Amino acid sequence: MLGVFSSSIVSPPDELVAAGSRTASPKTTAAALWKRFQEKNASTVSVEIGEHVHLAYTHHNESPFQPRSFVVKDEVFCLFEGVLENLGHLRQQYGLGKSANEVLLVIEAYKALRDRAPYPVNHVVGHLSGSFAFILFDKSTSTLFLA
């Protein structure tokens, strides 16, 4: 999985910033990172969201125990890798059907907390049990949520 975001979404890590400058060095531009990922990974699926967000993933060399999936719903983009051990319980808690998978659950839980709950959206991570990683980008609010 790869997510590359412009500095208008998130500040770049210090490791990607040239000494004495606050901008990313030329060899670490979003386009270069995205292109390299596509060259190194077979059958890459990639999405460009405006000028600020690049997401990519591949099923090549995917472990059956750590599947990767991608869903877009209501301008919320989510890449998910792994499994949730408590998926059944969380489906019930968020009122989702039996066909809802991990990535859809993460989107719905994020939206529920964003729109209605008095808790910050990162509160949802405490309820997830399993081996997983995800990148969630909410285009409507330019919010990035990673776990």
N, CA, C and O of each residue as an XYZ file, in Angstrom:
588
protein
N       0.851     -1.174      0.000
C       0.000      0.000      0.000
C       0.891      1.228      0.000
O       1.959      1.243      0.611
N       0.438      2.242     -0.687
C       1.176      3.497     -0.725
C       0.182      4.652     -0.709
O      -0.813      4.642     -1.434
N       0.461      5.622      0.106
C      -0.295      6.864      0.121
C       0.684      8.012      0.100
O       1.547      8.111      0.972
N       0.560      8.889     -0.895
C       1.432     10.055     -1.010
C       0.520     11.281     -0.990
O      -0.417     11.392     -1.780
N       0.817     12.199     -0.068
C      -0.039     13.360      0.150
C       0.786     14.630      0.045
O       1.939     14.665      0.477
N       0.201     15.670     -0.525
C       0.912     16.947     -0.639
C       0.992     17.616      0.728
O       0.295     17.226      1.665
N       1.837     18.610      0.826
C       2.017     19.313      2.102
C       0.773     20.115      2.489
O       0.673     20.573      3.627
N      -0.166     20.293      1.575
C      -1.411     20.967      1.946
C      -2.310     20.043      2.779
O      -3.217     20.516      3.465
N      -2.061     18.732      2.722
C      -2.812     17.760      3.501
C      -2.083     17.429      4.802
O      -2.691     17.418      5.872
N      -0.784     17.161      4.709
C       0.021     16.774      5.867
C       1.460     17.244      5.652
O       1.948     17.259      4.522
N       2.128     17.625      6.725
C       3.522     18.052      6.628
C       4.409     16.849      6.337
O       4.197     15.779      6.907
N       5.413     17.004      5.450
C       6.287     15.873      5.138
C       7.186     15.526      6.314
O       7.541     16.398      7.107
N       7.557     14.248      6.432
C       8.494     13.851      7.482
C       9.834     14.551      7.288
O      10.215     14.871      6.162
N      10.541     14.785      8.375
C      11.836     15.461      8.299
C      12.803     14.734      7.373
O      13.640     15.371      6.734
N      12.700     13.406      7.291
C      13.598     12.629      6.444
C      13.439     12.950      4.961
O      14.357     12.713      4.176
N      12.280     13.487      4.568
C      12.041     13.811      3.164
C      12.296     15.275      2.841
O      12.075     15.710      1.711
N      12.755     16.028      3.816
C      12.985     17.456      3.612
C      14.478     17.706      3.458
O      15.275     17.256      4.282
N      14.856     18.418      2.412
C      16.260     18.739      2.174
C      16.773     19.650      3.293
O      16.029     20.482      3.813
N      18.040     19.487      3.657
C      18.646     20.301      4.721
C      18.534     21.782      4.375
O      18.858     22.189      3.259
N      18.075     22.589      5.335
C      17.950     24.028      5.148
C      16.735     24.461      4.365
O      16.586     25.645      4.065
N      15.854     23.520      4.024
C      14.670     23.850      3.237
C      13.451     23.235      3.913
O      13.593     22.273      4.668
N      12.274     23.759      3.662
C      11.039     23.174      4.201
C      10.208     22.532      3.097
O       9.022     22.263      3.290
N      10.818     22.285      1.946
C      10.093     21.626      0.867
C      10.742     20.275      0.598
O      11.926     20.082      0.875
N       9.978     19.359      0.068
C      10.502     18.023     -0.220
C      11.600     18.105     -1.270
O      11.526     18.911     -2.197
N      12.608     17.274     -1.120
C      13.698     17.277     -2.080
C      13.207     16.738     -3.417
O      12.260     15.952     -3.445
N      13.826     17.141     -4.529
C      13.342     16.748     -5.857
C      13.219     15.235     -6.065
O      12.320     14.787     -6.778
N      14.112     14.435     -5.452
C      14.034     13.001     -5.695
C      12.935     12.317     -4.884
O      12.724     11.115     -5.047
N      12.242     13.028     -4.034
C      11.169     12.431     -3.242
C       9.815     13.061     -3.552
O       8.949     13.134     -2.679
N       9.632     13.507     -4.763
C       8.340     14.092     -5.111
C       7.275     13.009     -5.153
O       7.583     11.825     -5.288
N       6.037     13.419     -5.038
C       4.918     12.479     -5.058
C       4.923     11.658     -6.341
O       4.726     10.443     -6.309
N       5.145     12.316     -7.456
C       5.135     11.610     -8.738
C       6.230     10.551     -8.802
O       6.007      9.464     -9.336
N       7.417     10.857     -8.261
C       8.525      9.904     -8.286
C       8.230      8.697     -7.392
O       8.483      7.558     -7.785
N       7.702      8.941     -6.201
C       7.356      7.837     -5.298
C       6.273      6.950     -5.900
O       6.357      5.723     -5.847
N       5.274      7.576     -6.463
C       4.148      6.856     -7.068
C       4.630      6.019     -8.245
O       4.268      4.850     -8.375
N       5.448      6.624     -9.102
C       5.968      5.929    -10.290
C       6.838      4.745     -9.880
O       6.725      3.667    -10.464
N       7.693      4.925     -8.898
C       8.568      3.842     -8.445
C       7.758      2.677     -7.879
O       8.078      1.517     -8.142
N       6.721      2.970     -7.113
C       5.856      1.924     -6.575
C       5.229      1.130     -7.709
O       5.183     -0.099     -7.655
N       4.744      1.824     -8.741
C       4.108      1.158     -9.871
C       5.103      0.302    -10.647
O       4.751     -0.776    -11.127
N       6.340      0.771    -10.773
C       7.360      0.011    -11.491
C       7.780     -1.244    -10.726
O       8.057     -2.274    -11.340
N       7.830     -1.171     -9.408
C       8.314     -2.269     -8.574
C       7.241     -3.298     -8.239
O       7.572     -4.396     -7.789
N       5.986     -2.980     -8.442
C       4.888     -3.864     -8.051
C       3.995     -4.174     -9.243
O       3.486     -3.272     -9.909
N       3.816     -5.457     -9.498
C       2.988     -5.891    -10.619
C       1.514     -5.585    -10.368
O       1.053     -5.601     -9.226
N       0.794     -5.313    -11.425
C      -0.657     -5.104    -11.381
C      -1.086     -4.077    -10.344
O      -1.994     -4.330     -9.552
N      -0.444     -2.936    -10.347
C      -0.765     -1.886     -9.388
C      -2.085     -1.218     -9.730
O      -2.353     -0.896    -10.887
N      -2.899     -1.016     -8.718
C      -4.118     -0.217     -8.836
C      -3.775      1.128     -8.204
O      -3.328      1.182     -7.058
N      -3.984      2.208     -8.942
C      -3.626      3.519     -8.398
C      -4.748      4.514     -8.630
O      -5.482      4.445     -9.616
N      -4.854      5.440     -7.689
C      -5.895      6.456     -7.725
C      -5.246      7.797     -7.432
O      -4.463      7.928     -6.490
N      -5.574      8.783     -8.240
C      -5.111     10.148     -7.999
C      -6.342     10.979     -7.657
O      -7.284     11.068     -8.444
N      -6.322     11.587     -6.469
C      -7.462     12.379     -6.007
C      -7.038     13.838     -6.069
O      -6.324     14.329     -5.196
N      -7.485     14.518     -7.110
C      -7.052     15.895     -7.318
C      -5.547     15.939     -7.523
O      -4.955     14.995     -8.046
N      -4.937     17.032     -7.112
C      -3.487     17.189     -7.243
C      -2.764     16.826     -5.952
O      -1.534     16.824     -5.913
N      -3.505     16.524     -4.909
C      -2.911     16.421     -3.583
C      -2.750     15.014     -3.025
O      -2.011     14.823     -2.059
N      -3.422     14.025     -3.606
C      -3.417     12.688     -3.014
C      -3.198     11.630     -4.094
O      -3.838     11.650     -5.145
N      -2.275     10.703     -3.810
C      -2.010      9.556     -4.671
C      -2.084      8.309     -3.787
O      -1.380      8.216     -2.781
N      -2.926      7.364     -4.159
C      -3.038      6.101     -3.437
C      -2.763      4.960     -4.407
O      -3.170      5.020     -5.568
N      -2.077      3.923     -3.940
C      -1.797      2.772     -4.793
C      -1.682      1.512     -3.944
O      -1.292      1.558     -2.778
N      -2.030      0.392     -4.555
C      -1.857     -0.902     -3.911
C      -1.813     -1.971     -4.992
O      -2.138     -1.712     -6.150
N      -1.411     -3.163     -4.606
C      -1.388     -4.289     -5.522
C      -1.759     -5.556     -4.765
O      -1.548     -5.658     -3.556
N      -2.311     -6.514     -5.486
C      -2.594     -7.818     -4.890
C      -1.426     -8.774     -5.114
O      -1.451     -9.907     -4.634
N      -0.398     -8.321     -5.845
C       0.781     -9.137     -6.112
C       1.480     -9.466     -4.793
O       1.705     -8.576     -3.972
N       1.821    -10.724     -4.589
C       2.470    -11.215     -3.363
C       1.641    -10.951     -2.100
O       2.194    -10.833     -1.007
N       0.349    -10.860     -2.249
C      -0.541    -10.637     -1.111
C      -0.684    -11.921     -0.292
O      -0.876    -13.003     -0.849
N      -0.591    -11.794      1.006
C      -0.781    -12.935      1.894
C      -2.278    -13.204      2.041
O      -3.060    -12.261      2.157
N      -2.689    -14.466      2.037
C      -4.114    -14.755      2.256
C      -4.565    -14.369      3.674
O      -5.759    -14.231      3.937
N      -3.602    -14.198      4.574
C      -3.922    -13.817      5.944
C      -3.907    -12.301      6.148
O      -4.314    -11.811      7.202
N      -3.440    -11.560      5.143
C      -3.390    -10.100      5.194
C      -3.903     -9.545      3.861
O      -3.145     -8.888      3.147
N      -5.173     -9.791      3.508
C      -5.689     -9.314      2.219
C      -5.742     -7.790      2.160
O      -5.877     -7.119      3.184
N      -5.636     -7.265      0.962
C      -5.721     -5.817      0.743
C      -7.037     -5.499      0.036
O      -7.485     -6.242     -0.837
N      -7.640     -4.387      0.428
C      -8.878     -3.969     -0.226
C      -8.955     -2.452     -0.264
O      -8.286     -1.757      0.500
N      -9.787     -1.956     -1.170
C      -9.938     -0.522     -1.392
C     -11.416     -0.231     -1.602
O     -12.093     -0.928     -2.358
N     -11.915      0.806     -0.927
C     -13.317      1.221     -1.074
C     -13.379      2.741     -1.073
O     -12.627      3.410     -0.364
N     -14.288      3.270     -1.880
C     -14.608      4.701     -1.868
C     -16.097      4.809     -1.591
O     -16.914      4.193     -2.275
N     -16.443      5.601     -0.576
C     -17.854      5.822     -0.260
C     -18.021      7.239      0.260
O     -17.350      7.643      1.209
N     -18.915      7.989     -0.362
C     -19.221      9.362      0.058
C     -17.956     10.215      0.193
O     -17.775     10.913      1.190
N     -17.086     10.152     -0.816
C     -15.834     10.919     -0.864
C     -14.852     10.544      0.249
O     -13.976     11.334      0.598
N     -14.998      9.345      0.802
C     -14.039      8.809      1.767
C     -13.349      7.629      1.083
O     -13.991      6.650      0.704
N     -12.033      7.743      0.935
C     -11.217      6.744      0.260
C     -10.457      5.948      1.324
O      -9.867      6.537      2.230
N     -10.466      4.622      1.222
C      -9.788      3.818      2.247
C      -9.097      2.610      1.628
O      -9.715      1.813      0.922
N      -7.805      2.494      1.908
C      -7.017      1.301      1.604
C      -6.858      0.544      2.911
O      -6.517      1.138      3.934
N      -7.100     -0.748      2.889
C      -7.038     -1.556      4.114
C      -6.272     -2.831      3.828
O      -6.471     -3.467      2.793
N      -5.397     -3.200      4.749
C      -4.681     -4.469      4.661
C      -4.798     -5.181      5.998
O      -4.526     -4.594      7.046
N      -5.203     -6.449      5.964
C      -5.278     -7.234      7.184
C      -6.664     -7.748      7.465
O      -7.535     -7.767      6.595
N      -6.854     -8.168      8.711
C      -8.145     -8.704      9.146
C      -8.474     -8.181     10.541
O      -7.586     -7.886     11.340
N      -9.760     -8.076     10.808
C     -10.238     -7.694     12.133
C     -10.838     -8.922     12.794
O     -11.730     -9.563     12.239
N     -10.347     -9.244     13.978
C     -10.841    -10.406     14.704
C     -12.249    -10.184     15.248
O     -12.995    -11.144     15.444
N     -12.613     -8.944     15.489
C     -13.927     -8.640     16.062
C     -14.870     -8.004     15.041
O     -15.713     -7.180     15.398
N     -14.728     -8.384     13.784
C     -15.552     -7.806     12.713
C     -17.042     -8.024     12.955
O     -17.831     -7.099     12.762
N     -17.449     -9.224     13.373
C     -18.867     -9.506     13.615
C     -19.466     -8.592     14.663
O     -20.558     -8.057     14.473
N     -18.766     -8.411     15.760
C     -19.235     -7.530     16.834
C     -19.325     -6.074     16.343
O     -20.289     -5.371     16.646
N     -18.320     -5.634     15.592
C     -18.317     -4.254     15.103
C     -19.412     -4.007     14.068
O     -19.970     -2.912     14.009
N     -19.721     -5.008     13.255
C     -20.838     -4.873     12.309
C     -22.127     -4.590     13.071
O     -22.909     -3.720     12.687
N     -22.339     -5.327     14.148
C     -23.529     -5.121     14.981
C     -23.517     -3.734     15.606
O     -24.530     -3.034     15.581
N     -22.396     -3.337     16.158
C     -22.278     -2.048     16.843
C     -22.575     -0.884     15.912
O     -23.197      0.094     16.324
N     -22.136     -0.979     14.653
C     -22.342      0.116     13.706
C     -23.536     -0.108     12.785
O     -23.751      0.676     11.861
N     -24.313     -1.157     13.016
C     -25.528     -1.403     12.252
C     -25.283     -1.763     10.802
O     -26.045     -1.357      9.924
N     -24.228     -2.520     10.537
C     -23.892     -2.914      9.166
C     -24.344     -4.341      8.897
O     -24.470     -5.148      9.817
N     -24.585     -4.642      7.629
C     -24.999     -5.986      7.243
C     -23.849     -6.970      7.293
O     -22.689     -6.588      7.448
N     -24.188     -8.251      7.160
C     -23.189     -9.312      7.229
C     -22.186     -9.264      6.084
O     -21.098     -9.830      6.191
N     -22.536     -8.599      5.001
C     -21.627     -8.539      3.851
C     -20.572     -7.435      3.996
O     -19.659     -7.364      3.173
N     -20.667     -6.588      5.002
C     -19.701     -5.505      5.198
C     -18.344     -6.087      5.591
O     -18.239     -6.861      6.542
N     -17.309     -5.701      4.842
C     -15.964     -6.178      5.154
C     -15.210     -5.140      5.988
O     -15.769     -4.113      6.375
N     -13.941     -5.422      6.256
C     -13.151     -4.561      7.135
C     -13.040     -3.129      6.629
O     -13.212     -2.184      7.398
N     -12.757     -2.966      5.350
C     -12.550     -1.613      4.825
C     -13.838     -0.792      4.883
O     -13.797      0.399      5.192
N     -14.962     -1.405      4.595
C     -16.242     -0.691      4.687
C     -16.568     -0.354      6.138
O     -17.108      0.714      6.424
N     -16.246     -1.251      7.039
C     -16.476     -0.985      8.465
C     -15.652      0.219      8.927
O     -16.164      1.068      9.657
N     -14.391      0.304      8.516
C     -13.543      1.433      8.921
C     -14.137      2.745      8.411
O     -14.167      3.734      9.144
N     -14.606      2.764      7.173
C     -15.223      3.977      6.622
C     -16.473      4.348      7.419
O     -16.639      5.506      7.802
N     -17.344      3.387      7.668
C     -18.585      3.671      8.385
C     -18.325      4.108      9.828
O     -18.990      5.012     10.333
N     -17.368      3.474     10.483
C     -17.030      3.875     11.853
C     -16.456      5.283     11.866
O     -16.799      6.082     12.737
N     -15.591      5.595     10.916
C     -15.027      6.945     10.805
C     -16.146      7.974     10.608
O     -16.185      8.994     11.296
N     -17.052      7.698      9.668
C     -18.140      8.642      9.386
C     -19.054      8.825     10.593
O     -19.501      9.937     10.873
N     -19.331      7.734     11.307
C     -20.203      7.824     12.490
C     -19.571      8.732     13.544
O     -20.245      9.587     14.117
N     -18.292      8.547     13.793
C     -17.617      9.379     14.798
C     -17.434     10.815     14.304
O     -17.543     11.760     15.085
N     -17.159     10.977     13.023
C     -16.994     12.319     12.453
C     -18.293     13.127     12.536
O     -18.271     14.319     12.843
N     -19.410     12.474     12.264
C     -20.679     13.187     12.121
C     -21.513     13.273     13.398
O     -22.225     14.257     13.603
N     -21.433     12.255     14.259
C     -22.393     12.207     15.355
C     -21.816     12.048     16.750
O     -22.475     12.401     17.728
N     -20.633     11.539     16.866
C     -20.133     11.197     18.203
C     -19.373     12.356     18.852
O     -18.800     13.194     18.156
N     -19.371     12.400     20.167
C     -18.611     13.442     20.867
C     -17.130     13.080     20.997
O     -16.376     13.793     21.659
N     -16.707     11.969     20.366
C     -15.326     11.511     20.469
C     -14.549     11.888     19.211
O     -15.147     12.073     18.151
N     -13.227     12.005     19.312
C     -12.430     12.221     18.098
C     -12.466     10.958     17.237
O     -12.697      9.861     17.746
N     -12.237     11.117     15.927
C     -12.336      9.971     15.016
C     -11.302      8.896     15.320
O     -11.521      7.730     14.989
N     -10.182      9.254     15.943
C      -9.185      8.233     16.248
C      -9.652      7.291     17.368
O      -8.991      6.290     17.645
N     -10.767      7.600     18.001
C     -11.349      6.743     19.034
C     -11.699      5.364     18.480
O     -11.698      4.384     19.226
N     -11.997      5.274     17.182
C     -12.393      4.017     16.563
C     -11.269      2.992     16.604
O     -11.546      1.796     16.691
N     -10.018      3.413     16.545
C      -8.898      2.475     16.514
C      -8.849      1.624     17.783
O      -8.459      0.458     17.729
N      -9.233      2.185     18.902
C      -9.244      1.441     20.151
C     -10.211      0.274     20.157
O     -10.073     -0.638     20.973
N     -11.186      0.287     19.260
C     -12.180     -0.775     19.200
C     -11.811     -1.857     18.194
O     -12.441     -2.914     18.167
N     -10.808     -1.610     17.372
C     -10.417     -2.575     16.346
C      -9.426     -3.573     16.927
O      -8.446     -3.191     17.567
N      -9.688     -4.840     16.700
C      -8.810     -5.893     17.204
C      -8.386     -6.768     16.028
O      -9.226     -7.281     15.289
N      -7.088     -6.931     15.865
C      -6.589     -7.762     14.782
C      -5.257     -7.267     14.285
O      -4.603     -6.438     14.919
N      -4.867     -7.781     13.153
C      -3.619     -7.393     12.502
C      -3.991     -6.626     11.239
O      -4.482     -7.221     10.280
N      -3.763     -5.315     11.225
C      -4.252     -4.494     10.123
C      -3.458     -3.200     10.000
O      -2.726     -2.799     10.905
N      -3.630     -2.572      8.856
C      -3.146     -1.215      8.605
C      -4.137     -0.583      7.634
O      -4.696     -1.270      6.779
N      -4.353      0.718      7.763
C      -5.218      1.375      6.783
C      -4.814      2.823      6.575
O      -4.213      3.469      7.435
N      -5.173      3.302      5.391
C      -5.024      4.703      5.008
C      -6.418      5.174      4.633
O      -7.024      4.634      3.708
N      -6.932      6.166      5.334
C      -8.255      6.707      5.043
C      -8.095      8.190      4.743
O      -7.473      8.922      5.513
N      -8.662      8.632      3.613
C      -8.633     10.049      3.253
C     -10.056     10.503      2.998
O     -10.757      9.933      2.161
N     -10.484     11.534      3.720
C     -11.808     12.130      3.563
C     -11.646     13.372      2.697
O     -11.160     14.403      3.159
N     -12.055     13.264      1.442
C     -11.882     14.374      0.495
C     -12.709     15.595      0.890
O     -12.277     16.726      0.671
N     -13.877     15.384      1.463
C     -14.751     16.512      1.791
C     -14.169     17.406      2.879
O     -14.456     18.603      2.915
N     -13.349     16.835      3.771
C     -12.761     17.635      4.847
C     -11.226     17.698      4.774
O     -10.583     18.312      5.625
N     -10.645     17.052      3.742
C      -9.176     16.944      3.593
C      -8.537     16.366      4.854
O      -7.484     16.824      5.298
N      -9.189     15.355      5.418
C      -8.702     14.705      6.624
C      -7.995     13.403      6.262
O      -8.500     12.609      5.469
N      -6.834     13.198      6.847
C      -6.073     11.980      6.671
C      -6.081     11.215      7.988
O      -5.807     11.790      9.041
N      -6.392      9.924      7.935
C      -6.479      9.094      9.126
C      -5.731      7.795      8.826
O      -6.109      7.062      7.913
N      -4.690      7.509      9.575
C      -3.850      6.327      9.362
C      -3.789      5.498     10.633
O      -3.796      6.034     11.742
N      -3.730      4.206     10.461
C      -3.495      3.308     11.611
C      -2.796      2.069     11.108
O      -2.495      1.169     11.892
